[in-house]
Amino acid sequence: MQGIMITAPAHLHTGNMDLTGDLGRLYGTAGFTIDDPKTEIEAAKSGKLTIRGEDKENAERYARVFLEKHRIKGGVEIKVRETIPKHLGMGSQTALALSIGKAIAELYEVKTAIEEIALTLGRSEIVALGLHSFKSGGFIVDGGYKTGDKGKRVPPLLFRQMIPEDWLFVVCIPQKPIQAILRIKENEEEILRKLKPMPAQMSDRLSRIMLMQVMPSLVEDDIETFGKAITAFNSRLGDFWGDFQEEGTYCHPIVEAGINLLLDNGAYGACQTCWGPTFYGITDDRETAEKLVAKLEKLISKQGGGDVFHTKGNNNGATIKKW
């Protein structure tokens, strides 16, 4: 094998079930794997470590840690051809880290599971949505981590279901809130360490919505029930994070306006992903998706602009090509 190319999909959060912790686990995360945007790298053996392309600093850090962990004496030349936009709730760093770790492992025939690659590179300690999106794609629910056990193992996969082929995700990334979100991301570890426990009644309700509405309606391909359920789940969760968001439920008024626009114009459900500002709606009709894209573009053009697009779900995970 002379070289390898890995293409890793983005993901969209629906949210976390349990931030109470009284049952011995924390978080538990649900979300979707999507086709676009994506991270794509090419890698080949080399006498030294060389990184070209996008997000070079993080790419070099992941490569160096992996090489040192496995005591690999050679190097690697990596070209980062494309990356998921950073720190916008779509899994950019997990996709990049896993792509680089997996590429080096393949080139040097290192026998290690993708879960071990993630932990080696400091990913998937709290949320495993990015890892399972990389591994298999689909709609993912993980089981969180044992309290006091963070970083020792990846949160287990509880549920994985194919996303119906006709479902489309209308994704909006408004520019205006990004700087505020980046400031939160800079202090994310401290925020999570000091986070007050979620009231048990809220964790109970979120878990029940996930188990008795979200999961079965997806199995039955009932997009109407599914959309209402994920909207209720995400908005209830958003209320818990109100101290870090300008308007309580969502990270910024423009996100709330965009979610309302989606729901009022044909989307079955709509959610903010992670801290935001990225948000999304779901439909099963291309004409509706294109109409929603146009309406969202008009909305955000008046408040700093941004990006809007629609994409399909991804049910395959990362692709690997060797030559």
C-alpha positions as CSV (number, residue, x, y, z in Angstrom):
1,M,0.0,0.0,0.0
2,Q,1.4,3.3,-1.1
3,G,-1.2,5.6,0.2
4,I,-4.7,6.0,1.7
5,M,-7.6,8.4,1.5
6,I,-10.2,8.7,4.2
7,T,-13.4,10.6,4.0
8,A,-15.4,11.1,7.2
9,P,-18.9,12.5,7.5
10,A,-20.2,15.3,9.8
11,H,-22.9,14.8,12.4
12,L,-25.7,16.7,14.0
13,H,-26.6,16.5,17.7
14,T,-30.1,16.0,18.9
15,G,-29.0,16.2,22.5
16,N,-28.2,14.4,25.7
17,M,-30.6,12.4,27.9
18,D,-29.1,12.6,31.4
19,L,-27.1,15.3,33.0
20,T,-28.2,14.3,36.5
21,G,-25.8,11.5,37.1
22,D,-27.7,9.9,40.0
23,L,-27.9,6.6,38.2
24,G,-24.2,6.4,37.8
25,R,-23.9,7.6,34.2
26,L,-23.8,11.0,32.5
27,Y,-24.8,12.5,29.1
28,G,-26.0,9.8,26.7
29,T,-26.1,11.4,23.3
30,A,-28.3,11.1,20.2
31,G,-27.8,12.5,16.7
32,F,-27.5,12.0,13.0
33,T,-24.7,11.3,10.6
34,I,-24.9,13.4,7.4
35,D,-23.3,13.3,4.0
36,D,-22.1,17.0,4.0
37,P,-19.9,18.6,5.1
38,K,-17.1,16.1,5.3
39,T,-13.4,15.8,6.2
40,E,-11.1,14.2,3.7
41,I,-7.4,13.4,4.0
42,E,-4.8,11.7,2.0
43,A,-1.8,10.1,3.7
44,A,1.4,8.2,2.8
45,K,4.5,6.9,4.6
46,S,7.4,9.4,4.8
47,G,10.7,9.8,6.6
48,K,9.2,12.7,8.6
49,L,5.9,14.2,9.6
50,T,4.6,16.7,7.0
51,I,1.1,18.2,7.0
52,R,-0.4,20.2,4.2
53,G,-3.8,21.7,3.7
54,E,-6.6,22.8,6.1
55,D,-6.4,22.9,9.9
56,K,-2.7,22.0,9.9
57,E,-2.1,22.7,13.6
58,N,-4.6,20.2,14.9
59,A,-3.8,17.7,12.2
60,E,-0.1,17.8,13.2
61,R,-1.0,17.4,16.9
62,Y,-3.2,14.3,16.3
63,A,-0.5,12.7,14.0
64,R,2.3,13.4,16.4
65,V,0.4,12.0,19.4
66,F,-0.5,8.8,17.5
67,L,3.0,8.3,16.2
68,E,4.5,8.7,19.7
69,K,1.9,6.5,21.4
70,H,2.6,3.6,19.1
71,R,6.4,4.3,19.0
72,I,6.4,4.5,15.2
73,K,9.8,5.5,14.0
74,G,8.8,6.6,10.5
75,G,6.7,9.6,9.6
76,V,3.7,10.3,7.5
77,E,2.8,12.9,4.8
78,I,-0.8,14.1,5.2
79,K,-2.7,16.3,3.0
80,V,-5.9,17.6,4.6
81,R,-8.0,18.1,1.5
82,E,-11.3,19.2,3.2
83,T,-12.5,19.7,6.7
84,I,-15.8,20.1,8.5
85,P,-16.1,23.7,9.7
86,K,-14.6,23.9,13.2
87,H,-16.4,24.4,16.5
88,L,-19.9,24.7,15.0
89,G,-21.5,21.5,16.4
90,M,-20.8,19.1,13.5
91,G,-17.9,17.0,14.8
92,S,-14.9,18.6,13.0
93,Q,-12.2,17.6,15.4
94,T,-13.4,14.0,16.0
95,A,-13.6,13.4,12.2
96,L,-10.1,14.8,11.7
97,A,-8.5,13.0,14.6
98,L,-10.1,9.6,13.7
99,S,-9.2,10.0,10.0
100,I,-5.6,10.7,10.9
101,G,-5.3,8.0,13.5
102,K,-6.9,5.4,11.3
103,A,-4.7,6.4,8.3
104,I,-1.5,6.0,10.2
105,A,-2.7,2.8,11.7
106,E,-3.4,1.4,8.3
107,L,-0.1,2.6,6.8
108,Y,2.0,1.1,9.6
109,E,-0.2,-2.0,10.2
110,V,-1.0,-1.0,13.8
111,K,-3.6,-3.3,15.2
112,T,-5.9,-1.0,17.2
113,A,-9.6,-0.4,17.4
114,I,-11.2,2.9,16.4
115,E,-12.3,3.3,20.0
116,E,-8.6,3.1,21.2
117,I,-7.6,5.6,18.5
118,A,-10.3,8.0,19.8
119,L,-9.2,7.8,23.4
120,T,-5.5,8.1,22.4
121,L,-6.3,11.3,20.6
122,G,-8.5,12.7,23.4
123,R,-11.8,12.2,21.6
124,S,-15.1,10.5,22.4
125,E,-14.6,10.6,26.2
126,I,-18.0,12.2,26.9
127,V,-19.9,11.8,23.6
128,A,-19.4,9.0,21.1
129,L,-21.7,10.4,18.4
130,G,-18.7,11.4,16.3
131,L,-17.0,8.0,16.7
132,H,-20.1,6.0,15.8
133,S,-20.8,8.3,12.9
134,F,-17.3,7.6,11.6
135,K,-17.6,3.8,12.3
136,S,-21.1,3.1,10.8
137,G,-23.2,6.2,10.2
138,G,-26.9,6.4,10.8
139,F,-28.9,7.7,13.7
140,I,-26.9,7.1,16.9
141,V,-27.8,6.9,20.6
142,D,-24.9,6.3,23.0
143,G,-25.1,5.4,26.7
144,G,-22.9,8.1,28.2
145,Y,-20.0,7.3,30.5
146,K,-19.9,6.0,34.1
147,T,-19.4,8.8,36.6
148,G,-15.8,8.8,37.7
149,D,-14.8,6.7,34.7
150,K,-14.4,9.4,32.0
151,G,-11.7,8.8,29.5
152,K,-11.3,5.1,30.3
153,R,-13.7,3.8,27.6
154,V,-15.8,5.2,24.9
155,P,-19.6,5.6,25.7
156,P,-21.3,2.4,24.4
157,L,-23.5,2.4,21.4
158,L,-27.1,1.7,22.5
159,F,-29.1,2.2,19.3
160,R,-28.1,2.6,15.7
161,Q,-30.8,2.9,13.0
162,M,-30.6,3.6,9.2
163,I,-31.7,7.1,8.3
164,P,-34.4,6.8,5.6
165,E,-33.1,7.5,2.1
166,D,-35.7,10.2,1.4
167,W,-35.0,12.2,4.5
168,L,-33.3,15.5,3.9
169,F,-31.6,17.8,6.5
170,V,-31.8,21.5,5.9
171,V,-28.7,22.9,7.7
172,C,-28.1,26.6,8.6
173,I,-24.9,28.1,10.0
174,P,-25.6,31.8,10.8
175,Q,-22.5,33.9,11.0
176,K,-23.6,36.3,13.7
177,P,-23.5,34.1,16.8
178,I,-20.2,32.3,15.9
179,Q,-17.8,34.5,18.0
180,A,-19.9,34.0,21.1
181,I,-19.9,30.3,20.5
182,L,-16.1,30.2,20.1
183,R,-15.7,32.0,23.5
184,I,-17.8,29.2,25.1
185,K,-15.8,26.5,23.3
186,E,-12.6,28.1,24.7
187,N,-13.9,27.5,28.2
188,E,-15.9,24.3,27.6
189,E,-14.0,22.0,29.9
190,E,-14.4,24.4,32.8
191,I,-18.1,25.0,32.0
192,L,-18.7,21.2,32.0
193,R,-16.7,20.6,35.1
194,K,-18.7,23.2,37.1
195,L,-22.1,22.4,35.5
196,K,-24.9,22.1,37.9
197,P,-26.8,18.7,37.8
198,M,-29.9,18.5,35.7
199,P,-33.1,18.1,37.7
200,A,-33.9,14.4,37.8
201,Q,-37.4,15.1,36.4
202,M,-35.9,16.6,33.3
203,S,-33.6,13.7,32.7
204,D,-36.5,11.3,33.3
205,R,-38.6,13.2,30.7
206,L,-35.8,13.4,28.1
207,S,-35.0,9.7,28.4
208,R,-38.7,8.8,28.1
209,I,-39.1,11.0,24.9
210,M,-36.0,9.3,23.4
211,L,-37.0,5.7,24.3
212,M,-40.8,5.9,23.7
213,Q,-41.0,8.4,20.8
214,V,-37.8,9.2,19.0
215,M,-36.4,5.6,18.7
216,P,-39.6,3.7,17.8
217,S,-40.9,6.4,15.3
218,L,-37.6,6.1,13.4
219,V,-37.8,2.3,13.3
220,E,-41.3,2.7,11.9
221,D,-40.3,5.5,9.5
222,D,-42.9,7.8,11.0
223,I,-41.2,11.2,10.2
224,E,-44.1,13.2,11.6
225,T,-43.9,11.7,15.1
226,F,-40.2,11.6,14.9
227,G,-39.9,15.3,14.0
228,K,-42.2,16.4,16.8
229,A,-40.3,14.3,19.3
230,I,-36.8,15.5,18.4
231,T,-38.1,19.1,18.5
232,A,-39.5,18.6,22.0
233,F,-36.4,16.8,23.2
234,N,-34.0,19.4,21.9
235,S,-36.0,22.4,23.1
236,R,-36.4,20.9,26.6
237,L,-32.7,20.3,26.8
238,G,-32.0,23.8,25.5
239,D,-33.8,25.2,28.6
240,F,-31.2,23.5,30.8
241,W,-28.4,25.4,29.0
242,G,-30.1,28.7,29.3
243,D,-27.3,30.3,31.4
244,F,-25.0,30.1,28.4
245,Q,-27.5,31.2,25.7
246,E,-28.7,34.7,24.9
247,E,-32.4,33.8,24.8
248,G,-32.6,30.7,27.0
249,T,-33.7,27.8,24.8
250,Y,-31.4,28.4,21.8
251,C,-27.9,30.0,21.6
252,H,-29.1,33.2,19.8
253,P,-32.3,34.9,18.7
254,I,-31.5,34.2,15.1
255,V,-31.4,30.5,15.8
256,E,-34.8,30.6,17.5
257,A,-36.1,32.6,14.5
258,G,-34.7,30.0,12.1
259,I,-36.1,27.1,14.0
260,N,-39.5,28.7,14.0
261,L,-39.2,29.4,10.3
262,L,-38.4,25.7,9.6
263,L,-41.3,24.4,11.7
264,D,-43.8,26.9,10.1
265,N,-42.8,26.1,6.6
266,G,-42.9,22.3,6.3
267,A,-40.0,20.9,8.4
268,Y,-41.2,18.0,10.6
269,G,-38.7,18.8,13.3
270,A,-35.9,21.3,14.0
271,C,-33.0,21.3,16.5
272,Q,-29.9,23.3,17.5
273,T,-26.8,21.0,17.3
274,C,-24.6,21.1,20.4
275,W,-23.7,24.7,21.5
276,G,-24.8,26.0,18.1
277,P,-25.0,28.2,16.1
278,T,-25.7,25.4,13.6
279,F,-29.3,24.3,13.5
280,Y,-31.3,22.0,11.2
281,G,-34.7,20.9,10.1
282,I,-35.9,17.6,8.6
283,T,-38.1,17.0,5.6
284,D,-38.8,14.2,3.2
285,D,-39.5,16.4,0.2
286,R,-36.8,18.0,-2.0
287,E,-39.0,20.9,-3.1
288,T,-39.7,21.7,0.6
289,A,-36.0,21.5,1.4
290,E,-35.1,23.9,-1.4
291,K,-37.8,26.3,-0.3
292,L,-36.6,26.2,3.3
293,V,-33.0,26.9,2.1
294,A,-34.2,30.0,0.3
295,K,-36.2,31.2,3.2
296,L,-33.3,30.7,5.6
297,E,-30.9,32.5,3.3
298,K,-33.2,35.5,3.2
299,L,-33.5,35.4,7.0
300,I,-29.8,35.3,7.8
301,S,-28.8,37.7,5.0
302,K,-30.3,40.5,7.1
303,Q,-28.2,39.6,10.1
304,G,-24.7,38.9,9.1
305,G,-25.1,36.1,6.6
306,G,-23.9,32.5,6.8
307,D,-24.3,29.2,5.1
308,V,-27.5,27.2,4.3
309,F,-27.7,23.9,2.5
310,H,-29.5,20.6,2.4
311,T,-28.0,17.2,2.6
312,K,-28.9,13.5,3.0
313,G,-28.3,11.3,6.0
314,N,-25.2,9.0,5.9
315,N,-25.7,5.4,6.7
316,N,-22.2,4.1,5.9
317,G,-19.7,6.1,8.0
318,A,-16.2,6.9,6.9
319,T,-14.9,5.6,3.6
320,I,-11.3,4.3,3.1
321,K,-9.5,3.9,-0.2
322,K,-6.1,2.4,-0.5
323,W,-3.6,2.4,-3.4
